[in-house]
């Protein structure tokens, strides 16, 4: 009886040691270091380490260690399904090896780290002498792994959102560049449900005298979507310098995405305005149709034939549509977060947008679209809009203001 009581008290002491509320006040690195030190002490282990899944989901990276610090300093990586830690991650269950074929340990116990039902890492301990790990040891180590998982995901989620938002803001300035002869305005807001994503807009003057106008939406959200967006945005600008044909620009961009961004997908609408004859040449990679306001105040959809999104299918033959943007006309581009609603056809949302757009300045168009379609509720998905209104006469050249 006293033996059972002592065992219960010892188990409670172990649990309290790794669930101490004071640990929640520590930063992520300090928390992991403290947890590993306490775990080594409780399990009489010589080594302990946390390895987290990298962004590709194919390798574990040594992140924190006690007794194996060199693995962290050297950035050690271990493929999923290979070796001890790779096996723990692949199986998603505890693994014990009492005769480990390693120089630093003789016996080793590893458990998976989970978040939202998926493996995000591995926690393992080892001893330099042969050791039999008990079910209580496994239970305790899994408890530590669960605590580490919660802390890791909470802190990384905050860091991911902050980093993503900073990246998004660096790529999407609050005010588009001033271009003589154009009244330009834009808006971007992150989604309340999915956070910052891959929506973007762009406008740039080309050496030829043309003006490039872009709206796009990378599938997904978070830091990865924002990084892919940044790469696509930069590549599009580079290709725009090589050819005035929007379809060719998107063809090259699609090839780049297929090769260097496997699994990524994006919708893009790219237009090139020639101010000398008011012509507007557009190619759409699966993006929503632009809206235009005519000088007489009428508004409607621009009849652009959409091709498949970037990254969807290799070797897509892309097309262009030619229109005009005379003085006092406006081109309005947007992403689906503005008009898409659950249990409602997206056509209804586009028609609603067309009904509320004012025939005024570009800034008022953006402000009205956001105010009416989003209202007081936060956007569920991220939203980007771009309005480009001609103010120059037909024979006045357009260029970057101040140049």
C-alpha positions in Angstrom: 0.0 0.0 0.0 2.8 2.4 1.0 4.6 1.3 -2.2 1.6 2.2 -4.3 1.3 5.5 -2.6 4.9 6.3 -3.1 4.7 5.5 -6.8 1.6 7.7 -7.2 3.3 10.6 -5.4 6.4 10.2 -7.6 4.3 10.1 -10.7 2.5 13.3 -9.6 5.8 15.0 -8.9 7.0 14.1 -12.4 3.8 15.5 -13.9 4.1 18.7 -11.9 7.7 19.2 -13.0 6.8 19.3 -16.7 3.5 21.1 -16.4 4.7 23.9 -14.1 2.8 27.1 -15.0 6.0 29.1 -14.7 7.2 27.5 -17.9 4.6 29.3 -19.9 6.3 32.6 -19.1 9.5 31.5 -20.9 10.3 32.2 -24.6 10.3 29.2 -26.9 14.0 28.5 -26.9 14.2 28.8 -23.1 11.1 26.7 -22.6 12.4 23.9 -24.8 15.8 24.0 -23.0 14.2 23.9 -19.6 11.8 21.1 -20.5 14.7 19.0 -21.9 16.8 19.6 -18.8 13.9 18.6 -16.5 13.2 15.6 -18.7 16.7 14.4 -18.6 16.6 14.7 -14.8 13.3 12.9 -14.4 14.2 10.0 -16.7 17.9 9.8 -15.6 18.8 10.3 -19.3 22.1 11.5 -20.7 20.7 13.2 -23.8 17.4 14.8 -24.9 16.5 16.5 -28.1 13.6 18.1 -30.0 13.5 17.9 -33.8 10.9 19.8 -35.7 9.5 19.1 -39.2 10.9 21.6 -41.8 8.7 23.6 -44.2 8.9 20.9 -46.9 7.5 18.3 -44.5 10.2 15.8 -45.6 13.0 16.3 -43.0 13.3 16.8 -39.2 15.7 19.6 -38.1 17.5 19.5 -34.7 16.0 22.5 -32.9 16.8 22.1 -29.2 19.0 19.6 -27.3 20.6 18.8 -24.0 23.6 16.6 -24.3 23.4 16.6 -28.1 24.0 20.3 -28.6 26.3 19.8 -31.6 23.3 18.5 -33.6 21.6 21.8 -33.1 24.7 23.9 -33.8 25.4 21.9 -37.0 21.8 22.1 -38.2 21.5 18.3 -38.4 18.7 17.0 -40.6 17.0 13.6 -40.7 14.7 12.4 -43.5 11.2 11.2 -42.6 11.1 7.4 -42.6 14.9 7.0 -42.2 16.9 6.4 -39.0 15.5 6.4 -35.5 13.8 9.9 -35.4 12.6 9.5 -39.0 10.9 6.2 -38.0 9.2 7.8 -35.0 7.8 10.6 -37.2 6.7 8.2 -40.0 5.0 5.9 -37.5 3.5 8.6 -35.4 4.0 6.5 -32.3 6.6 5.9 -29.5 9.7 3.9 -30.5 12.1 2.2 -28.1 15.5 0.9 -29.0 17.3 -0.7 -26.1 20.4 -1.6 -28.1 21.0 1.5 -30.2 23.8 1.3 -32.7 25.1 4.8 -31.9 28.3 6.1 -30.4 26.6 8.6 -28.1 23.8 6.4 -26.7 23.1 2.7 -26.0 19.3 3.0 -25.4 16.9 5.5 -26.8 13.2 6.4 -26.5 11.4 8.7 -28.9 7.9 10.0 -29.1 6.1 12.1 -31.8 5.0 15.7 -31.4 1.5 16.4 -32.7 -0.4 19.5 -33.7 -4.0 19.3 -35.0 -3.5 15.6 -35.5 -0.4 15.7 -37.6 3.2 15.0 -36.7 5.3 18.2 -36.4 8.4 16.8 -34.7 10.0 14.2 -32.5 11.2 14.3 -28.9 13.8 11.7 -27.8 15.9 10.8 -24.8 18.9 8.5 -24.6 21.2 6.9 -22.1 24.9 5.9 -22.5 24.2 2.7 -20.7 21.7 0.0 -21.5 18.3 1.0 -20.2 14.8 -0.5 -20.1 12.2 2.3 -20.6 8.9 1.6 -18.8 5.4 2.5 -19.9 5.5 5.3 -17.3 8.6 6.7 -19.0 6.8 6.7 -22.4 3.8 8.4 -20.8 5.9 11.1 -19.2 7.9 11.7 -22.4 4.7 11.9 -24.4 3.4 14.5 -21.9 6.5 16.6 -22.4 6.2 16.3 -26.2 2.6 17.5 -26.0 3.6 20.4 -23.8 6.4 21.3 -26.2 4.1 20.9 -29.2 1.5 23.4 -27.8 4.2 26.0 -27.0 6.0 25.5 -30.3 2.9 25.9 -32.4 1.5 28.9 -30.4 4.8 30.8 -30.6 5.5 29.8 -34.2 2.0 30.8 -35.3 2.5 34.3 -33.8 5.9 34.5 -35.4 4.6 33.2 -38.7 1.8 35.8 -38.8 4.0 38.6 -37.9 6.7 37.7 -40.4 4.1 37.1 -43.1 2.4 40.5 -42.5 5.8 42.2 -42.5 6.7 40.5 -45.8 3.3 41.3 -47.3 3.6 45.0 -46.3 7.1 45.2 -47.7 5.8 43.9 -51.1 2.6 45.9 -51.1 3.2 49.5 -50.2 0.2 51.4 -48.8 0.2 53.6 -51.8 1.0 52.4 -55.4 3.8 54.3 -57.2 2.7 57.6 -58.8 2.5 57.4 -62.6 1.8 60.6 -64.5 -1.5 60.5 -66.3 -3.0 57.8 -64.1 -5.1 58.1 -60.9 -4.2 54.9 -59.0 -5.4 53.5 -55.7 -5.2 50.1 -53.9 -6.3 48.3 -50.7 -5.1 45.1 -49.0 -6.5 43.5 -45.8 -5.6 40.1 -44.4 -8.4 37.6 -43.7 -9.7 37.2 -40.2 -10.2 33.4 -40.6 -7.1 32.4 -42.7 -4.7 35.3 -41.9 -2.4 36.9 -44.3 -2.2 35.1 -47.7 -0.9 35.3 -51.2 -3.1 38.2 -52.7 -1.2 41.0 -54.3 -1.4 43.9 -56.7 1.3 45.7 -58.7 1.7 48.6 -61.1 4.9 49.7 -62.8 6.1 51.8 -65.7 8.1 50.0 -68.4 11.0 51.4 -70.4 8.9 51.1 -73.5 6.4 53.7 -72.1 3.9 51.0 -71.4 2.4 50.5 -67.9 2.1 47.0 -66.3 -0.9 46.4 -64.2 -1.2 43.2 -62.0 -3.6 41.5 -59.6 -3.0 38.0 -58.3 -3.9 35.4 -55.7 -1.6 32.5 -54.6 -3.6 29.6 -53.3 -3.2 29.0 -49.5 -2.3 31.3 -46.7 0.4 32.1 -44.2 4.1 32.6 -44.7 4.5 30.0 -47.5 1.8 31.6 -49.6 3.4 35.1 -49.0 6.8 33.8 -50.0 5.5 32.2 -53.2 3.6 35.4 -53.9 6.8 37.5 -53.5 8.7 35.2 -55.9 5.9 35.3 -58.5 5.6 39.1 -58.3 9.4 39.5 -58.8 9.5 37.0 -61.7 6.5 38.7 -63.4 8.3 42.1 -63.3 11.4 40.5 -64.8 9.5 38.8 -67.6 7.6 42.1 -68.3 10.9 43.7 -69.2 11.6 41.0 -71.8 8.3 41.1 -73.7 5.3 43.4 -74.1 2.9 40.4 -74.6 1.0 39.6 -71.3 0.2 36.1 -72.5 3.9 35.4 -73.1 4.8 36.9 -69.6 2.2 34.5 -68.0 3.5 31.6 -70.1 7.0 32.1 -68.8 5.7 32.7 -65.3 3.7 29.4 -65.4 6.8 27.5 -66.5 8.8 29.0 -63.6 6.0 28.0 -61.1 5.8 24.5 -62.5 9.6 24.0 -62.2 10.5 25.9 -59.0 7.3 26.1 -57.0 5.9 22.5 -57.3 2.4 22.3 -55.8 1.8 26.0 -55.9 -1.1 27.5 -57.8 -2.0 31.1 -58.5 -4.5 33.1 -60.4 -3.1 36.3 -62.1 -4.5 39.0 -64.3 -1.8 41.0 -66.1 -2.6 44.0 -68.3 -0.3 46.2 -70.3 -1.5 49.8 -71.0 -0.2 51.6 -74.0 -1.0 55.3 -73.4 -0.2 56.3 -77.0 -3.3 54.7 -78.4 -5.2 53.9 -75.2 -4.9 50.2 -75.9 -5.1 47.7 -73.0 -3.8 44.1 -73.7 -4.8 41.6 -71.0 -4.1 38.0 -70.2 -5.8 36.1 -67.4 -4.5 33.0 -65.6 -7.8 31.9 -64.1 -8.5 35.3 -62.4 -11.8 37.0 -61.9 -12.9 39.4 -64.7 -11.8 43.0 -64.3 -14.5 45.7 -64.2 -14.3 48.9 -66.2 -16.0 52.3 -66.0 -16.4 54.1 -69.3 -16.1 57.9 -69.7 -19.9 58.1 -69.9 -20.2 56.5 -66.5 -21.4 53.1 -67.5 -19.7 50.1 -65.9 -19.4 46.5 -66.9 -17.1 43.4 -67.0 -14.2 43.3 -69.3 -14.7 40.3 -71.6 -11.4 38.6 -70.8 -11.0 34.9 -71.8 -9.5 33.2 -68.7 -6.9 30.5 -69.1 -6.0 28.0 -66.3 -4.2 29.3 -63.2 -0.4 29.2 -63.0 0.8 25.8 -61.8 -2.4 24.0 -62.8 -1.3 22.3 -66.0 2.0 22.3 -67.9 2.2 23.7 -71.5 -1.0 25.8 -71.4 -1.5 28.0 -74.5 -2.4 31.4 -73.1 -4.4 34.1 -74.9 -4.7 37.9 -74.8 -7.7 40.2 -75.0 -7.4 43.7 -76.4 -9.5 46.6 -75.1 -9.2 50.3 -74.6 -8.8 52.6 -71.6 -9.5 56.1 -72.8 -9.2 59.2 -70.7 -11.7 59.2 -67.8 -12.1 55.4 -68.0 -11.1 53.2 -65.1 -9.9 49.6 -64.7 -10.9 47.9 -61.4 -9.1 44.7 -60.4 -9.9 42.6 -57.3 -9.4 39.2 -55.7 -12.0 36.7 -54.7 -12.0 37.6 -51.0 -14.0 40.8 -51.9 -16.8 39.1 -53.7 -16.9 35.5 -52.7 -19.5 34.4 -50.1 -20.5 31.0 -48.7 -23.6 29.5 -50.3 -23.7 32.3 -52.9 -22.6 32.3 -56.5 -19.6 34.4 -57.1 -21.4 36.0 -60.0 -23.8 37.5 -57.4 -20.8 39.1 -55.6 -19.3 40.5 -58.9 -22.7 42.0 -59.8 -23.0 43.5 -56.4 -19.5 45.1 -56.8 -20.5 46.5 -60.2 -23.6 48.0 -58.7 -21.8 49.9 -56.0 -18.6 51.2 -57.7 -18.8 55.0 -57.9 -17.8 56.8 -61.1 -15.3 59.0 -59.2 -11.6 58.9 -58.2 -9.6 55.6 -57.9 -9.3 56.0 -54.1 -13.1 56.5 -53.7 -13.7 53.4 -55.8 -11.5 51.3 -53.6 -12.9 52.7 -50.4 -16.5 52.2 -51.5 -15.9 48.7 -52.7 -14.3 47.7 -49.3 -16.9 49.5 -47.2 -20.0 48.1 -49.0 -18.9 44.6 -49.7 -17.1 44.0 -46.4 -19.0 46.3 -44.2 -18.2 46.2 -40.5 -17.3 42.5 -40.5 -13.7 41.4 -41.0 -12.8 39.8 -44.3 -12.9 36.0 -44.0 -10.2 35.7 -46.8 -7.6 38.2 -47.6 -8.6 40.9 -50.1 -6.6 43.0 -52.6 -8.1 45.6 -55.0 -6.5 48.0 -57.5 -8.2 50.8 -59.4 -6.4 52.5 -62.3 -8.2 55.5 -63.9 -6.9 57.4 -66.9 -6.6 61.2 -66.4 -4.2 61.9 -69.3 -5.3 63.0 -72.8 -4.8 60.5 -75.5 -1.6 62.1 -76.9 0.1 62.8 -73.5 2.9 60.3 -72.7 2.7 58.4 -69.4 5.7 57.8 -67.2 6.7 57.6 -63.6 6.1 60.9 -61.9 9.2 62.9 -61.3 11.3 61.1 -63.9 
